[in-house]
Amino acid sequence: VFPKLTLTGAKKAQKTMADLLRPKRGVALPLLIVALFSWDAGSFSLPKKSEPRSPIPRNAMTSVHPEVPPMDEMPQTEQPNVISLRNEADLAEVLERVTKTGQILVVDYYAPWCRACQKLLRYMHKIAPEPKLRNVEFATVDFDRSEELVKSRHVDRLPTMEIYCGQNLKQRWSGANTRRFSERLESAIDEFAGVVSG
């Protein structure tokens, strides 16, 4: 029934497929397959391994100052419209400033160990210097270092983005979809431009 399978080895022995499927040492192959598929995965757990911390030194994250990019592959130029926030006072100060200057504020809540956060953060740093975003200020909040601000803003998912037009929170969402981020930012800019000109 089964075709012959020739194996080469030291003895150059020939075995049929039936020989290969025959139970060895009292364990039948069908029982082995059933055991593998019905194995309780809940009884096995891998040791929890923390991901490596961000290469940003603690003193690089100062409040309301240009932020040092967290990834090595990010441009090393300082971006004046990207800042770091650490507490409620920093956020209030920036909101007051952007209200006076007629700017939009984008706040990104991220964590150095969150890959999706890093993806969105890289994208934000990439688009920040674009001329069409000159009236947008970007702020980042490190989830691990800004507990007070994170708790007061009820951030429970990462990354979380907020867009403010003046003092008003216009949009808030979680997720690292860069296309959705761009669409929401463009709609906020258009809406804000209509309010300012109208």
N, C-alpha and C positions, 0 to 999 in steps of 0.2 A: 504494500500500500504506500509506504513512504519511500521516496527516492533515496538512493545510497549517497551518503556524504563522506567524502574521503578527507581524512585529516592527515597531515604529514607531521611526523614527530620522530622521536628516537626509535620507536618500534615500527613506524609506518603501518599502524593498525587501521583497519577499516571498521567504521561503526555506522550502523544505520540510524536513521532518524528515530526509529522506535527504541533503539538502545539509549539514545540521548534523552528521550522522554520517559523512560522506565524509572520508576521510583528508586531512589538511592537511600540506603540506610533507613528504610522504614518511612520515609516522607514522600508522599505522592505529590507530583507537580500541581495537580488541581487544588489540593489542599493548601499548598504553598501560595498559590495565586489568591485563593479566598482569604488566607491569613493576611496577605499584604494589603488587600483592598478593604478589609474590615478592621485593620489596625487602628486603635484609638489614638489619634494624633494628639489628643488633649493630655495624654499621660507623658508626653515628651515635650520638653521645652529647652530652647537654646539659652545659654547664659546671656544675660542682658549686657550688651556692650555699648558704651556711650560713644557717640561719634566724636571725632576730634574737634576741639574748640577752634574758634576763629583765630586767625593769625593777628588780629588787631590787639595791640597792647592796651591794657586798661586805661592808661593815661591818654590814649589817642581819642577817646570818646569824651569830649568835653561838651557841656551843654551850650546850645545855641552858637556853635562855631562850625566852620566848614568841616565836614566829616572826612576822615581818612577812609578810602574805599576798602572794604573788607576782603576783597579777593585779589590775588596776585596778578591775575590777567586783566584787571581793570586799569584804565588809564591813570597815570600817576599825577595828572594835572589836578589842581585844586579847583573845585567847582563852587563858585560863590552862592549858587542857588540850591545847594544841597547841605542841609544842616542836621545835627543830631539833637534830639530832645531826650531829657532824662526824667522830668517831673512835670506836674501840673503848671507850675510857675513858668517853666520854659514854653509850654504850649500856649499859655495865656499871653505871654510876651510876643510870641511870633504871630498869634492871631491878631493882636492889636496892631502890630507893624504892617501885616498884609492888608488889614482893613484900611489903614491910613494911606497906603501906597496903591490900593486898588488891585491887589494881586490875588491869585488863587493859591491855596495851600493844599498840598498833597502829603498825607502822613502815611508812612509805611511801617507797620508793626512787624518786626521780623525777629528771627533768632539765628545765631551763627551756626547752629547745628541743623537747621532746617534747610534741606536742599531746594525745596520749592521757593522758600523765602530768598535764598541766594540767587536763584534764577531771576526773580522779579526785581531784586535789588540791583543786579547787574544791568538789567534792561533799563531801570530808572536812571542809573548813572550814565547809561549810553545816550538816552534821549534828553537828559537835563540841559546840555549846552546848546540844543537846537534853537535857532533864532525865533521860531514860532512859539517857543515856551519861555520867552524872556519875562512874561508876566506871571510865571508860575514858580512858586517856591516849594521845594521838596524837603520833607523832614523824615528822618528815620528814628524809630524807637526800638532799642534793643530789648527784647522781651525779658532777658535774664537780668539786665542791669537797671531796669526801670519799673520795678514792681508796683510802685505807687500809681504811676500813670496808667499802666496796663490794667490794674484793678479798677481804677476810677472810670476808665473808658470801657470796661466790661469786655475786654479782648480775651476770647477763649479759643480762637482758631488762628492759625498762622498760615500764610501771611494774611494780615487784615489791612485793608486800605481805606482811608478816609479822604474825601475831597471837601474842602471848605471854600465857600465864596464869601469873603469877608469873615464875619464871626459865625456864619450859619453853616452847619454841617449839611451838605447837599447829598452826598452819596457815601455809602459804606458797604463793603462786601469783603468776603474772604475768598482766597484762591490766587493761583499764580499764573493765570491765563494772561499773557502779555497783550493779546489782541483785544480782550475785553477791557483791560486797563487802558489801552490807547483809545478805544471807542468811548469809554466813560470820561476820560480826560478831555477828549475833543468836544464831547457834548457839554461838559461843564464850562469849557472855554467859550463855546458858542453862546451858551445861556448867559454867562457872565458878561460877555461882550454886548449882548442884547440889552441887559439890565443897565449897564454903564452908559451905553449910547442912547437908550430910550428914556 
